[in-house]
Amino acid sequence: MLECWYENNSSKMVILKCIGPDRFYREKVVMPMETFCFEAPPQARLEIWQMSLGGQMLHLRADAADYASDCAASTYDSSLVA
């Protein structure tokens, strides 16, 4: 599993969806300026959905490996870890 870190630098809340092999799925609402640290399989894909007036809109699609980081060395609130 990869340790991954996503930081929502926008002024809107986003929904982070992590989809991986073997039915791996994680979903989290990330508030503005919040940092979310999570584990994901190396083959997982991330989808970042942003809220708009018409509902959810796909904002970004990426590999989880693009967000791999050493969460222990970062400055984040450990109470937010899923």
Residue pairs with C-beta under 8 A, 6 or more apart in sequence:
1 39
1 40
1 41
1 42
2 39
2 40
2 41
2 42
2 44
2 64
2 65
2 68
3 37
3 38
3 39
3 68
3 69
3 70
3 71
3 72
4 18
4 37
4 38
4 39
4 40
4 46
4 64
4 67
4 68
4 69
4 71
5 35
5 36
5 37
5 67
5 69
5 71
5 74
5 76
6 16
6 30
6 35
6 36
6 38
6 46
6 48
6 67
7 34
7 35
7 36
8 14
8 30
8 31
8 32
8 33
8 34
8 35
8 36
9 33
10 32
10 50
11 32
12 32
12 50
12 51
13 29
13 30
13 31
13 32
13 51
14 29
14 30
14 48
14 49
14 50
14 51
14 59
15 27
15 28
15 29
15 30
15 48
15 49
15 50
15 51
15 56
16 26
16 27
16 28
16 29
16 30
16 36
16 46
16 47
16 48
16 49
17 25
17 26
17 27
17 46
17 47
17 48
17 49
18 24
18 25
18 26
18 27
18 38
18 40
18 44
18 45
18 46
18 64
19 25
19 44
19 45
19 46
19 47
20 40
20 41
20 43
20 44
20 45
20 64
21 41
21 43
21 44
22 41
24 40
24 41
24 44
26 38
26 40
26 82
28 36
28 38
28 82
30 36
34 80
35 74
35 75
35 76
35 77
35 80
36 76
36 80
36 82
37 69
37 71
37 74
37 76
37 78
37 80
37 81
38 81
38 82
40 46
40 64
41 64
42 64
42 65
43 64
44 63
44 64
45 61
45 62
45 63
45 64
46 60
46 61
46 62
46 63
46 64
46 66
46 67
47 58
47 60
47 61
48 58
48 59
48 60
48 61
48 62
49 56
49 57
49 58
49 59
50 56
50 57
50 59
51 57
71 81
